[in-house]
Amino acid sequence: MSILITGGAGYIGSHTVLYFRDQGEDVIVLDNLEKGHEQALLGTTFYKGSIQDEALLSQIFKKHTIEAVIHFAASSLVGESVAKPLDYYENNVLGTQKLVKQMINHDVKQIVFSSTAATYGEPKNIPIQETDPTNPTSPYGETKLAIEKLFQWCDEAYGLKSICLRYFNAAGADPQGRIGEDHTPESHLIPIVLQVALGQRKNVQIFGDDYQTKDGSCVRDYIHVIDLAAAHFLALQKLRQDPKTAIYNLGNGKGFTVKEVIETCRVVTSHPIPTVVSDRRAGDPATLIASAELAASELGWKPNYPELETIVQHAWKWHESNPTGYNKK
Ligand code: UDP
């Protein structure tokens, strides 16, 4: 039996593929390589294509005995989603509808889904719990929430069992340095700061320092990408033993300000990392911190790399050895 991982060549997907392989699972990847990197797959069985290609999906489900799907393939930039909502509904919602249709057609009834803290929007309570209201402030969050609901209805209708994992801020890289984070253009804080340490940018822009937080910059909950990968594995084990549709937050339960992240990067890289304060970025809530108590109690999930310094060290290890990413070594 194999596990199909869609979007397995992306940042979180590729770390999950590696983690599953390290656990002895047989993995097959489907990725259109729009954002992903084939090099990150380290030779895993791979189909290049879209989740919207129903003929390809059907071919994969016929050729391999697929036990379950881990579903990452999606467009995932908040700002871009505001500019191109129709693309996000097409890639994310319609793409997932086609994937699930083929799963049901081929009697595959278990899925672990890459959801997001963006489903909550501006939080009412900190730390955020799974039972808190969901009011997304972007098409990105809205499409992820729509997919979570699609899964719930498909449980009622077809017995599809899903576990949706709402990630907070994924960061870090494979501790062994085999793979890492490579986005073009880069928009995430830690890789941007490390690009300054590598001399590829002059400074880091701090998007707003007048938030109601301890130093005025935004607070986020950074979680090691391998801890996220491990949560997908535990979610699959849960579906195998006790198949029930569920939603879990994945975070450290601890927040760091943008300025604290930059300071940690200074310590790890020994680079002064100059900063400039610029305007707030549209749609950024002041503080996002997860309560991951449900994932701890029901999945037995506990982050192995909770320290921000360790997360940055692992990211730095990969960036230092691969300063121009995967393609241009
Ligand atoms: N951020 C920043 N400068 C940058 C990139 C990000 O100040 O060049 C801030 C951003 O406003 C947010 C935090 O860093 O408060 C994390 O942003 P990121 O894009 O990494 O993740 P997000 O929280 O949007 O998922």
py3Dmol code that shows the C-alpha trace and the ligand (Angstrom):
import py3Dmol

protein = """\
ATOM      1  CA  MET A   1       0.000   0.000   0.000  1.00  0.00           C
ATOM      2  CA  SER A   2       1.239   3.500  -0.842  1.00  0.00           C
ATOM      3  CA  ILE A   3       0.574   6.982   0.464  1.00  0.00           C
ATOM      4  CA  LEU A   4      -0.107   9.617  -2.213  1.00  0.00           C
ATOM      5  CA  ILE A   5       1.324  13.020  -1.265  1.00  0.00           C
ATOM      6  CA  THR A   6       0.042  15.878  -3.423  1.00  0.00           C
ATOM      7  CA  GLY A   7       2.238  18.965  -3.451  1.00  0.00           C
ATOM      8  CA  GLY A   8       5.059  16.779  -2.131  1.00  0.00           C
ATOM      9  CA  ALA A   9       7.775  18.827  -3.877  1.00  0.00           C
ATOM     10  CA  GLY A  10       6.916  22.013  -1.944  1.00  0.00           C
ATOM     11  CA  TYR A  11       8.507  23.176   1.285  1.00  0.00           C
ATOM     12  CA  ILE A  12       6.301  21.443   3.874  1.00  0.00           C
ATOM     13  CA  GLY A  13       5.354  18.654   1.445  1.00  0.00           C
ATOM     14  CA  SER A  14       8.955  17.650   0.724  1.00  0.00           C
ATOM     15  CA  HIS A  15       9.869  17.527   4.412  1.00  0.00           C
ATOM     16  CA  THR A  16       6.801  15.333   4.984  1.00  0.00           C
ATOM     17  CA  VAL A  17       7.789  13.040   2.101  1.00  0.00           C
ATOM     18  CA  LEU A  18      11.243  12.646   3.608  1.00  0.00           C
ATOM     19  CA  TYR A  19       9.817  12.037   7.094  1.00  0.00           C
ATOM     20  CA  PHE A  20       7.388   9.381   5.783  1.00  0.00           C
ATOM     21  CA  ARG A  21      10.187   7.674   3.886  1.00  0.00           C
ATOM     22  CA  ASP A  22      12.367   7.731   7.001  1.00  0.00           C
ATOM     23  CA  GLN A  23       9.467   5.959   8.800  1.00  0.00           C
ATOM     24  CA  GLY A  24       9.475   3.230   6.133  1.00  0.00           C
ATOM     25  CA  GLU A  25       6.286   4.317   4.318  1.00  0.00           C
ATOM     26  CA  ASP A  26       5.917   3.798   0.567  1.00  0.00           C
ATOM     27  CA  VAL A  27       5.290   7.266  -0.884  1.00  0.00           C
ATOM     28  CA  ILE A  28       4.134   8.550  -4.282  1.00  0.00           C
ATOM     29  CA  VAL A  29       4.229  12.266  -5.071  1.00  0.00           C
ATOM     30  CA  LEU A  30       2.021  14.318  -7.405  1.00  0.00           C
ATOM     31  CA  ASP A  31       3.212  17.899  -7.920  1.00  0.00           C
ATOM     32  CA  ASN A  32       2.936  20.356 -10.821  1.00  0.00           C
ATOM     33  CA  LEU A  33       6.341  21.904  -9.900  1.00  0.00           C
ATOM     34  CA  GLU A  34       4.914  25.416 -10.165  1.00  0.00           C
ATOM     35  CA  LYS A  35       6.409  26.180  -6.762  1.00  0.00           C
ATOM     36  CA  GLY A  36       7.983  22.836  -5.839  1.00  0.00           C
ATOM     37  CA  HIS A  37      11.423  21.423  -6.654  1.00  0.00           C
ATOM     38  CA  GLU A  38      12.009  17.944  -8.017  1.00  0.00           C
ATOM     39  CA  GLN A  39      15.450  17.929  -6.316  1.00  0.00           C
ATOM     40  CA  ALA A  40      13.659  18.097  -2.948  1.00  0.00           C
ATOM     41  CA  LEU A  41      12.122  14.656  -3.622  1.00  0.00           C
ATOM     42  CA  LEU A  42      15.460  12.835  -3.408  1.00  0.00           C
ATOM     43  CA  GLY A  43      14.310  10.205  -5.898  1.00  0.00           C
ATOM     44  CA  THR A  44      10.785   9.520  -4.525  1.00  0.00           C
ATOM     45  CA  THR A  45       8.340   8.057  -7.119  1.00  0.00           C
ATOM     46  CA  PHE A  46       6.974  11.174  -8.774  1.00  0.00           C
ATOM     47  CA  TYR A  47       4.208  12.262 -11.186  1.00  0.00           C
ATOM     48  CA  LYS A  48       4.451  15.769 -12.611  1.00  0.00           C
ATOM     49  CA  GLY A  49       0.946  17.133 -12.974  1.00  0.00           C
ATOM     50  CA  SER A  50      -2.004  18.900 -11.456  1.00  0.00           C
ATOM     51  CA  ILE A  51      -4.654  17.707  -8.998  1.00  0.00           C
ATOM     52  CA  GLN A  52      -7.066  19.153 -11.548  1.00  0.00           C
ATOM     53  CA  ASP A  53      -6.009  16.531 -14.109  1.00  0.00           C
ATOM     54  CA  GLU A  54      -8.639  13.875 -13.405  1.00  0.00           C
ATOM     55  CA  ALA A  55      -7.276  11.496 -16.041  1.00  0.00           C
ATOM     56  CA  LEU A  56      -3.853  11.570 -14.401  1.00  0.00           C
ATOM     57  CA  LEU A  57      -5.378  11.131 -10.930  1.00  0.00           C
ATOM     58  CA  SER A  58      -7.400   8.155 -12.146  1.00  0.00           C
ATOM     59  CA  GLN A  59      -4.278   6.644 -13.729  1.00  0.00           C
ATOM     60  CA  ILE A  60      -2.348   6.997 -10.445  1.00  0.00           C
ATOM     61  CA  PHE A  61      -5.175   5.452  -8.399  1.00  0.00           C
ATOM     62  CA  LYS A  62      -5.418   2.533 -10.882  1.00  0.00           C
ATOM     63  CA  LYS A  63      -1.690   1.882 -11.088  1.00  0.00           C
ATOM     64  CA  HIS A  64      -0.923   2.037  -7.355  1.00  0.00           C
ATOM     65  CA  THR A  65      -2.782   0.706  -4.339  1.00  0.00           C
ATOM     66  CA  ILE A  66      -3.249   3.971  -2.476  1.00  0.00           C
ATOM     67  CA  GLU A  67      -4.150   3.660   1.178  1.00  0.00           C
ATOM     68  CA  ALA A  68      -4.505   7.375   1.968  1.00  0.00           C
ATOM     69  CA  VAL A  69      -3.756  10.842   0.593  1.00  0.00           C
ATOM     70  CA  ILE A  70      -1.740  13.584   2.282  1.00  0.00           C
ATOM     71  CA  HIS A  71      -2.918  16.730   0.500  1.00  0.00           C
ATOM     72  CA  PHE A  72      -0.601  19.759   0.283  1.00  0.00           C
ATOM     73  CA  ALA A  73      -1.074  20.865  -3.338  1.00  0.00           C
ATOM     74  CA  ALA A  74      -2.475  24.416  -3.178  1.00  0.00           C
ATOM     75  CA  SER A  75      -1.794  28.049  -3.883  1.00  0.00           C
ATOM     76  CA  SER A  76      -0.736  29.513  -0.561  1.00  0.00           C
ATOM     77  CA  LEU A  77       0.107  33.221  -0.638  1.00  0.00           C
ATOM     78  CA  VAL A  78      -2.274  35.456   1.282  1.00  0.00           C
ATOM     79  CA  GLY A  79      -1.481  38.639  -0.678  1.00  0.00           C
ATOM     80  CA  GLU A  80      -1.668  36.926  -4.076  1.00  0.00           C
ATOM     81  CA  SER A  81      -5.027  35.396  -3.100  1.00  0.00           C
ATOM     82  CA  VAL A  82      -6.496  38.846  -2.520  1.00  0.00           C
ATOM     83  CA  ALA A  83      -5.380  39.906  -6.025  1.00  0.00           C
ATOM     84  CA  LYS A  84      -6.397  36.624  -7.725  1.00  0.00           C
ATOM     85  CA  PRO A  85      -9.313  35.082  -5.799  1.00  0.00           C
ATOM     86  CA  LEU A  86     -10.609  33.115  -8.782  1.00  0.00           C
ATOM     87  CA  ASP A  87      -7.247  31.355  -9.184  1.00  0.00           C
ATOM     88  CA  TYR A  88      -7.355  30.382  -5.523  1.00  0.00           C
ATOM     89  CA  TYR A  89     -10.890  29.001  -5.734  1.00  0.00           C
ATOM     90  CA  GLU A  90      -9.911  27.067  -8.865  1.00  0.00           C
ATOM     91  CA  ASN A  91      -6.583  25.631  -7.636  1.00  0.00           C
ATOM     92  CA  ASN A  92      -7.606  25.000  -4.065  1.00  0.00           C
ATOM     93  CA  VAL A  93     -11.346  24.293  -3.970  1.00  0.00           C
ATOM     94  CA  LEU A  94     -11.950  22.916  -7.468  1.00  0.00           C
ATOM     95  CA  GLY A  95      -8.623  21.038  -7.392  1.00  0.00           C
ATOM     96  CA  THR A  96      -9.548  19.367  -4.101  1.00  0.00           C
ATOM     97  CA  GLN A  97     -13.051  18.574  -5.375  1.00  0.00           C
ATOM     98  CA  LYS A  98     -11.478  16.687  -8.306  1.00  0.00           C
ATOM     99  CA  LEU A  99      -8.981  14.912  -6.088  1.00  0.00           C
ATOM    100  CA  VAL A 100     -11.689  13.791  -3.663  1.00  0.00           C
ATOM    101  CA  LYS A 101     -13.951  12.693  -6.531  1.00  0.00           C
ATOM    102  CA  GLN A 102     -11.204  10.397  -7.821  1.00  0.00           C
ATOM    103  CA  MET A 103     -10.471   9.159  -4.287  1.00  0.00           C
ATOM    104  CA  ILE A 104     -14.123   8.174  -3.806  1.00  0.00           C
ATOM    105  CA  ASN A 105     -14.239   6.603  -7.305  1.00  0.00           C
ATOM    106  CA  HIS A 106     -11.259   4.442  -6.349  1.00  0.00           C
ATOM    107  CA  ASP A 107     -12.472   3.725  -2.815  1.00  0.00           C
ATOM    108  CA  VAL A 108      -9.721   5.701  -1.043  1.00  0.00           C
ATOM    109  CA  LYS A 109     -11.384   7.142   2.054  1.00  0.00           C
ATOM    110  CA  GLN A 110      -8.650   8.728   4.177  1.00  0.00           C
ATOM    111  CA  ILE A 111      -7.054  12.139   3.752  1.00  0.00           C
ATOM    112  CA  VAL A 112      -4.765  14.368   5.836  1.00  0.00           C
ATOM    113  CA  PHE A 113      -5.078  17.992   4.771  1.00  0.00           C
ATOM    114  CA  SER A 114      -2.744  20.940   4.964  1.00  0.00           C
ATOM    115  CA  SER A 115      -4.931  23.672   6.458  1.00  0.00           C
ATOM    116  CA  THR A 116      -3.920  26.935   8.064  1.00  0.00           C
ATOM    117  CA  ALA A 117      -4.255  29.394  10.923  1.00  0.00           C
ATOM    118  CA  ALA A 118      -5.548  31.786   8.213  1.00  0.00           C
ATOM    119  CA  THR A 119      -8.928  30.027   8.591  1.00  0.00           C
ATOM    120  CA  TYR A 120      -9.382  31.950  11.885  1.00  0.00           C
ATOM    121  CA  GLY A 121      -8.755  35.472  10.582  1.00  0.00           C
ATOM    122  CA  GLU A 122      -8.306  38.101  13.312  1.00  0.00           C
ATOM    123  CA  PRO A 123      -8.405  35.952  16.467  1.00  0.00           C
ATOM    124  CA  LYS A 124     -10.816  36.609  19.334  1.00  0.00           C
ATOM    125  CA  ASN A 125      -8.742  34.657  21.880  1.00  0.00           C
ATOM    126  CA  ILE A 126      -5.044  33.874  22.313  1.00  0.00           C
ATOM    127  CA  PRO A 127      -4.000  31.057  22.245  1.00  0.00           C
ATOM    128  CA  ILE A 128      -6.378  30.083  19.453  1.00  0.00           C
ATOM    129  CA  GLN A 129      -8.398  26.907  19.914  1.00  0.00           C
ATOM    130  CA  GLU A 130      -9.996  24.765  17.229  1.00  0.00           C
ATOM    131  CA  THR A 131     -13.450  25.693  18.544  1.00  0.00           C
ATOM    132  CA  ASP A 132     -12.808  29.441  18.074  1.00  0.00           C
ATOM    133  CA  PRO A 133     -14.722  31.257  15.312  1.00  0.00           C
ATOM    134  CA  THR A 134     -13.403  31.042  11.744  1.00  0.00           C
ATOM    135  CA  ASN A 135     -13.600  34.349   9.869  1.00  0.00           C
ATOM    136  CA  PRO A 136     -10.872  34.290   7.192  1.00  0.00           C
ATOM    137  CA  THR A 137      -9.620  37.680   6.015  1.00  0.00           C
ATOM    138  CA  SER A 138      -8.305  36.414   2.646  1.00  0.00           C
ATOM    139  CA  PRO A 139      -9.396  34.155  -0.222  1.00  0.00           C
ATOM    140  CA  TYR A 140      -6.504  31.887   0.796  1.00  0.00           C
ATOM    141  CA  GLY A 141      -7.968  31.269   4.278  1.00  0.00           C
ATOM    142  CA  GLU A 142     -11.482  31.163   2.839  1.00  0.00           C
ATOM    143  CA  THR A 143     -10.607  28.425   0.306  1.00  0.00           C
ATOM    144  CA  LYS A 144      -8.857  26.312   2.983  1.00  0.00           C
ATOM    145  CA  LEU A 145     -11.949  26.615   5.199  1.00  0.00           C
ATOM    146  CA  ALA A 146     -14.211  25.703   2.262  1.00  0.00           C
ATOM    147  CA  ILE A 147     -12.126  22.541   1.748  1.00  0.00           C
ATOM    148  CA  GLU A 148     -12.389  21.597   5.433  1.00  0.00           C
ATOM    149  CA  LYS A 149     -16.173  21.864   5.066  1.00  0.00           C
ATOM    150  CA  LEU A 150     -16.157  19.905   1.795  1.00  0.00           C
ATOM    151  CA  PHE A 151     -14.449  17.065   3.702  1.00  0.00           C
ATOM    152  CA  GLN A 152     -17.075  17.141   6.447  1.00  0.00           C
ATOM    153  CA  TRP A 153     -19.918  16.817   3.944  1.00  0.00           C
ATOM    154  CA  CYS A 154     -18.037  14.058   2.118  1.00  0.00           C
ATOM    155  CA  ASP A 155     -17.774  12.169   5.414  1.00  0.00           C
ATOM    156  CA  GLU A 156     -21.573  12.263   5.735  1.00  0.00           C
ATOM    157  CA  ALA A 157     -22.161  11.317   2.119  1.00  0.00           C
ATOM    158  CA  TYR A 158     -19.335   8.862   1.322  1.00  0.00           C
ATOM    159  CA  GLY A 159     -17.625   8.027   4.615  1.00  0.00           C
ATOM    160  CA  LEU A 160     -14.473  10.019   3.736  1.00  0.00           C
ATOM    161  CA  LYS A 161     -12.387  10.462   6.901  1.00  0.00           C
ATOM    162  CA  SER A 162     -10.211  13.565   7.039  1.00  0.00           C
ATOM    163  CA  ILE A 163      -7.794  15.143   9.461  1.00  0.00           C
ATOM    164  CA  CYS A 164      -7.247  18.853   8.777  1.00  0.00           C
ATOM    165  CA  LEU A 165      -4.075  20.316  10.268  1.00  0.00           C
ATOM    166  CA  ARG A 166      -4.156  24.071  10.782  1.00  0.00           C
ATOM    167  CA  TYR A 167      -0.522  25.156  10.722  1.00  0.00           C
ATOM    168  CA  PHE A 168       0.806  28.297  12.264  1.00  0.00           C
ATOM    169  CA  ASN A 169       4.238  29.526  10.975  1.00  0.00           C
ATOM    170  CA  ALA A 170       6.237  26.680   9.420  1.00  0.00           C
ATOM    171  CA  ALA A 171       9.982  27.281   9.628  1.00  0.00           C
ATOM    172  CA  GLY A 172      13.357  25.515   9.724  1.00  0.00           C
ATOM    173  CA  ALA A 173      14.642  22.691   7.555  1.00  0.00           C
ATOM    174  CA  ASP A 174      15.653  19.040   7.664  1.00  0.00           C
ATOM    175  CA  PRO A 175      18.031  18.823  10.683  1.00  0.00           C
ATOM    176  CA  GLN A 176      20.425  16.746   8.529  1.00  0.00           C
ATOM    177  CA  GLY A 177      20.498  19.502   5.907  1.00  0.00           C
ATOM    178  CA  ARG A 178      19.267  17.277   3.033  1.00  0.00           C
ATOM    179  CA  ILE A 179      16.477  19.666   1.996  1.00  0.00           C
ATOM    180  CA  GLY A 180      15.234  23.123   2.951  1.00  0.00           C
ATOM    181  CA  GLU A 181      13.078  26.134   2.066  1.00  0.00           C
ATOM    182  CA  ASP A 182      13.299  27.734  -1.397  1.00  0.00           C
ATOM    183  CA  HIS A 183      10.521  30.071  -2.559  1.00  0.00           C
ATOM    184  CA  THR A 184      10.699  32.459  -5.507  1.00  0.00           C
ATOM    185  CA  PRO A 185      10.034  35.209  -4.645  1.00  0.00           C
ATOM    186  CA  GLU A 186      10.643  34.659  -0.931  1.00  0.00           C
ATOM    187  CA  SER A 187       8.034  36.240   1.341  1.00  0.00           C
ATOM    188  CA  HIS A 188       8.555  34.463   4.678  1.00  0.00           C
ATOM    189  CA  LEU A 189      10.332  36.179   7.518  1.00  0.00           C
ATOM    190  CA  ILE A 190      13.083  33.715   8.512  1.00  0.00           C
ATOM    191  CA  PRO A 191      14.433  32.986   4.983  1.00  0.00           C
ATOM    192  CA  ILE A 192      14.320  36.723   4.213  1.00  0.00           C
ATOM    193  CA  VAL A 193      16.386  37.484   7.321  1.00  0.00           C
ATOM    194  CA  LEU A 194      18.849  34.725   6.372  1.00  0.00           C
ATOM    195  CA  GLN A 195      19.169  36.224   2.877  1.00  0.00           C
ATOM    196  CA  VAL A 196      20.434  39.393   4.571  1.00  0.00           C
ATOM    197  CA  ALA A 197      22.973  37.299   6.514  1.00  0.00           C
ATOM    198  CA  LEU A 198      24.072  35.790   3.181  1.00  0.00           C
ATOM    199  CA  GLY A 199      24.568  39.268   1.702  1.00  0.00           C
ATOM    200  CA  GLN A 200      21.696  38.832  -0.787  1.00  0.00           C
ATOM    201  CA  ARG A 201      19.613  41.694   0.676  1.00  0.00           C
ATOM    202  CA  LYS A 202      20.725  44.905   2.345  1.00  0.00           C
ATOM    203  CA  ASN A 203      18.216  44.805   5.203  1.00  0.00           C
ATOM    204  CA  VAL A 204      15.004  43.327   6.568  1.00  0.00           C
ATOM    205  CA  GLN A 205      11.836  45.362   6.512  1.00  0.00           C
ATOM    206  CA  ILE A 206       9.857  45.101   9.732  1.00  0.00           C
ATOM    207  CA  PHE A 207       6.241  45.380   8.626  1.00  0.00           C
ATOM    208  CA  GLY A 208       4.916  47.688  11.347  1.00  0.00           C
ATOM    209  CA  ASP A 209       6.236  48.383  14.841  1.00  0.00           C
ATOM    210  CA  ASP A 210       3.110  49.973  16.286  1.00  0.00           C
ATOM    211  CA  TYR A 211       1.092  46.823  17.036  1.00  0.00           C
ATOM    212  CA  GLN A 212      -0.241  46.156  20.546  1.00  0.00           C
ATOM    213  CA  THR A 213       2.567  43.701  21.332  1.00  0.00           C
ATOM    214  CA  LYS A 214       5.529  43.815  23.711  1.00  0.00           C
ATOM    215  CA  ASP A 215       7.883  45.507  21.214  1.00  0.00           C
ATOM    216  CA  GLY A 216       5.323  46.750  18.673  1.00  0.00           C
ATOM    217  CA  SER A 217       6.115  44.109  15.996  1.00  0.00           C
ATOM    218  CA  CYS A 218       3.828  41.166  15.135  1.00  0.00           C
ATOM    219  CA  VAL A 219       3.876  37.977  17.189  1.00  0.00           C
ATOM    220  CA  ARG A 220       3.808  34.593  15.441  1.00  0.00           C
ATOM    221  CA  ASP A 221       4.011  30.962  16.542  1.00  0.00           C
ATOM    222  CA  TYR A 222       6.945  29.351  14.678  1.00  0.00           C
ATOM    223  CA  ILE A 223       6.866  25.586  14.353  1.00  0.00           C
ATOM    224  CA  HIS A 224       9.647  23.383  12.969  1.00  0.00           C
ATOM    225  CA  VAL A 225       8.777  21.919   9.567  1.00  0.00           C
ATOM    226  CA  ILE A 226       9.855  18.433  10.717  1.00  0.00           C
ATOM    227  CA  ASP A 227       7.486  18.684  13.681  1.00  0.00           C
ATOM    228  CA  LEU A 228       4.734  19.489  11.168  1.00  0.00           C
ATOM    229  CA  ALA A 229       5.795  16.479   9.079  1.00  0.00           C
ATOM    230  CA  ALA A 230       5.651  14.272  12.189  1.00  0.00           C
ATOM    231  CA  ALA A 231       2.104  15.499  12.887  1.00  0.00           C
ATOM    232  CA  HIS A 232       1.009  14.300   9.424  1.00  0.00           C
ATOM    233  CA  PHE A 233       2.444  10.882  10.201  1.00  0.00           C
ATOM    234  CA  LEU A 234       0.607  10.753  13.549  1.00  0.00           C
ATOM    235  CA  ALA A 235      -2.601  11.898  11.809  1.00  0.00           C
ATOM    236  CA  LEU A 236      -2.278   9.019   9.355  1.00  0.00           C
ATOM    237  CA  GLN A 237      -1.713   6.579  12.238  1.00  0.00           C
ATOM    238  CA  LYS A 238      -4.842   7.969  13.900  1.00  0.00           C
ATOM    239  CA  LEU A 239      -6.886   7.459  10.730  1.00  0.00           C
ATOM    240  CA  ARG A 240      -5.548   3.903  10.478  1.00  0.00           C
ATOM    241  CA  GLN A 241      -6.513   3.032  14.063  1.00  0.00           C
ATOM    242  CA  ASP A 242      -9.615   5.122  14.662  1.00  0.00           C
ATOM    243  CA  PRO A 243     -10.870   6.749  11.453  1.00  0.00           C
ATOM    244  CA  LYS A 244     -12.685   9.947  12.475  1.00  0.00           C
ATOM    245  CA  THR A 245     -12.906  13.340  10.816  1.00  0.00           C
ATOM    246  CA  ALA A 246     -11.123  15.963  12.950  1.00  0.00           C
ATOM    247  CA  ILE A 247      -9.328  19.323  12.923  1.00  0.00           C
ATOM    248  CA  TYR A 248      -6.140  20.125  14.881  1.00  0.00           C
ATOM    249  CA  ASN A 249      -3.995  23.220  15.348  1.00  0.00           C
ATOM    250  CA  LEU A 250      -0.249  22.737  14.977  1.00  0.00           C
ATOM    251  CA  GLY A 251       1.936  25.279  16.728  1.00  0.00           C
ATOM    252  CA  ASN A 252       4.381  25.671  19.579  1.00  0.00           C
ATOM    253  CA  GLY A 253       1.949  27.547  21.813  1.00  0.00           C
ATOM    254  CA  LYS A 254       4.629  30.213  22.170  1.00  0.00           C
ATOM    255  CA  GLY A 255       4.928  33.469  20.261  1.00  0.00           C
ATOM    256  CA  PHE A 256       7.925  35.478  19.079  1.00  0.00           C
ATOM    257  CA  THR A 257       7.891  39.024  17.757  1.00  0.00           C
ATOM    258  CA  VAL A 258       9.439  39.890  14.377  1.00  0.00           C
ATOM    259  CA  LYS A 259      12.201  41.731  16.272  1.00  0.00           C
ATOM    260  CA  GLU A 260      12.898  38.653  18.446  1.00  0.00           C
ATOM    261  CA  VAL A 261      13.139  36.456  15.346  1.00  0.00           C
ATOM    262  CA  ILE A 262      15.655  38.864  13.806  1.00  0.00           C
ATOM    263  CA  GLU A 263      17.659  38.924  17.054  1.00  0.00           C
ATOM    264  CA  THR A 264      17.751  35.106  17.124  1.00  0.00           C
ATOM    265  CA  CYS A 265      18.991  35.130  13.514  1.00  0.00           C
ATOM    266  CA  ARG A 266      21.759  37.570  14.546  1.00  0.00           C
ATOM    267  CA  VAL A 267      22.862  35.155  17.286  1.00  0.00           C
ATOM    268  CA  VAL A 268      22.801  32.118  14.954  1.00  0.00           C
ATOM    269  CA  THR A 269      24.492  33.762  11.952  1.00  0.00           C
ATOM    270  CA  SER A 270      26.794  36.255  13.749  1.00  0.00           C
ATOM    271  CA  HIS A 271      25.667  38.844  11.189  1.00  0.00           C
ATOM    272  CA  PRO A 272      24.443  42.321  12.307  1.00  0.00           C
ATOM    273  CA  ILE A 273      21.288  42.076  10.064  1.00  0.00           C
ATOM    274  CA  PRO A 274      20.245  45.714   9.586  1.00  0.00           C
ATOM    275  CA  THR A 275      16.523  46.484   9.712  1.00  0.00           C
ATOM    276  CA  VAL A 276      14.174  49.224   8.540  1.00  0.00           C
ATOM    277  CA  VAL A 277      10.656  49.753   9.824  1.00  0.00           C
ATOM    278  CA  SER A 278       8.090  49.973   7.045  1.00  0.00           C
ATOM    279  CA  ASP A 279       4.292  50.079   6.807  1.00  0.00           C
ATOM    280  CA  ARG A 280       2.122  47.309   8.150  1.00  0.00           C
ATOM    281  CA  ARG A 281       1.426  44.514   5.671  1.00  0.00           C
ATOM    282  CA  ALA A 282      -2.269  44.326   4.741  1.00  0.00           C
ATOM    283  CA  GLY A 283      -4.189  41.621   6.554  1.00  0.00           C
ATOM    284  CA  ASP A 284      -1.550  40.868   9.232  1.00  0.00           C
ATOM    285  CA  PRO A 285      -3.130  40.180  12.636  1.00  0.00           C
ATOM    286  CA  ALA A 286      -1.021  41.473  15.574  1.00  0.00           C
ATOM    287  CA  THR A 287      -0.706  38.119  17.317  1.00  0.00           C
ATOM    288  CA  LEU A 288      -1.233  34.500  16.232  1.00  0.00           C
ATOM    289  CA  ILE A 289      -0.465  31.790  18.776  1.00  0.00           C
ATOM    290  CA  ALA A 290      -1.867  28.272  18.661  1.00  0.00           C
ATOM    291  CA  SER A 291      -3.230  26.091  21.364  1.00  0.00           C
ATOM    292  CA  ALA A 292      -2.036  22.662  20.212  1.00  0.00           C
ATOM    293  CA  GLU A 293      -3.391  20.817  23.244  1.00  0.00           C
ATOM    294  CA  LEU A 294      -5.886  18.838  21.180  1.00  0.00           C
ATOM    295  CA  ALA A 295      -3.151  17.526  18.844  1.00  0.00           C
ATOM    296  CA  ALA A 296      -1.119  16.626  21.940  1.00  0.00           C
ATOM    297  CA  SER A 297      -3.923  14.715  23.630  1.00  0.00           C
ATOM    298  CA  GLU A 298      -5.544  13.067  20.577  1.00  0.00           C
ATOM    299  CA  LEU A 299      -2.568  12.528  18.234  1.00  0.00           C
ATOM    300  CA  GLY A 300       0.162  12.271  20.879  1.00  0.00           C
ATOM    301  CA  TRP A 301       1.996  15.098  19.064  1.00  0.00           C
ATOM    302  CA  LYS A 302       4.733  17.010  20.849  1.00  0.00           C
ATOM    303  CA  PRO A 303       7.216  19.239  18.995  1.00  0.00           C
ATOM    304  CA  ASN A 304      10.754  17.830  19.110  1.00  0.00           C
ATOM    305  CA  TYR A 305      12.327  21.154  18.099  1.00  0.00           C
ATOM    306  CA  PRO A 306      10.369  23.817  20.009  1.00  0.00           C
ATOM    307  CA  GLU A 307      13.272  26.276  20.443  1.00  0.00           C
ATOM    308  CA  LEU A 308      13.359  29.171  17.982  1.00  0.00           C
ATOM    309  CA  GLU A 309      17.164  29.062  18.003  1.00  0.00           C
ATOM    310  CA  THR A 310      17.160  25.408  16.862  1.00  0.00           C
ATOM    311  CA  ILE A 311      14.613  26.191  14.137  1.00  0.00           C
ATOM    312  CA  VAL A 312      16.791  29.053  12.854  1.00  0.00           C
ATOM    313  CA  GLN A 313      19.984  26.938  13.131  1.00  0.00           C
ATOM    314  CA  HIS A 314      18.473  24.236  10.897  1.00  0.00           C
ATOM    315  CA  ALA A 315      17.238  26.828   8.376  1.00  0.00           C
ATOM    316  CA  TRP A 316      20.663  28.494   8.395  1.00  0.00           C
ATOM    317  CA  LYS A 317      22.475  25.185   7.861  1.00  0.00           C
ATOM    318  CA  TRP A 318      20.548  24.666   4.609  1.00  0.00           C
ATOM    319  CA  HIS A 319      20.719  28.281   3.421  1.00  0.00           C
ATOM    320  CA  GLU A 320      24.455  28.460   4.059  1.00  0.00           C
ATOM    321  CA  SER A 321      25.126  25.309   1.981  1.00  0.00           C
ATOM    322  CA  ASN A 322      22.520  26.201  -0.690  1.00  0.00           C
ATOM    323  CA  PRO A 323      22.674  30.015  -0.905  1.00  0.00           C
ATOM    324  CA  THR A 324      20.843  30.097  -4.237  1.00  0.00           C
ATOM    325  CA  GLY A 325      18.360  27.339  -3.477  1.00  0.00           C
ATOM    326  CA  TYR A 326      17.831  24.104  -5.399  1.00  0.00           C
ATOM    327  CA  ASN A 327      18.144  25.020  -9.030  1.00  0.00           C
ATOM    328  CA  LYS A 328      21.169  27.184  -9.248  1.00  0.00           C
ATOM    329  CA  LYS A 329      23.753  25.236  -7.212  1.00  0.00           C
TER     330      LYS A 329
END
"""
ligand_1 = """\
25
UDP
N 7.437 40.052 8.171
C 8.229 41.196 8.209
N 9.108 41.412 7.183
C 9.241 40.554 6.125
C 8.435 39.382 6.099
C 7.544 39.161 7.133
O 8.142 42.004 9.139
O 10.053 40.831 5.223
C 6.498 39.794 9.277
C 5.043 39.643 8.851
O 4.413 40.892 8.835
C 4.499 38.719 9.948
C 5.699 37.851 10.333
O 6.854 38.555 9.845
O 4.117 39.465 11.072
C 5.678 36.481 9.704
O 5.416 36.640 8.314
P 5.507 35.436 7.279
O 5.238 35.997 5.911
O 6.792 34.697 7.489
O 4.346 34.448 7.733
P 2.754 34.702 7.941
O 2.594 35.082 9.389
O 2.308 35.747 6.989
O 2.174 33.353 7.663
"""
view = py3Dmol.view(width=600, height=400)
view.addModel(protein, "pdb")
view.setStyle({"model": 0}, {"cartoon": {"style": "trace"}})
view.addModel(ligand_1, "xyz")
view.setStyle({"model": 1}, {"stick": {}})
view.zoomTo()
view.show()
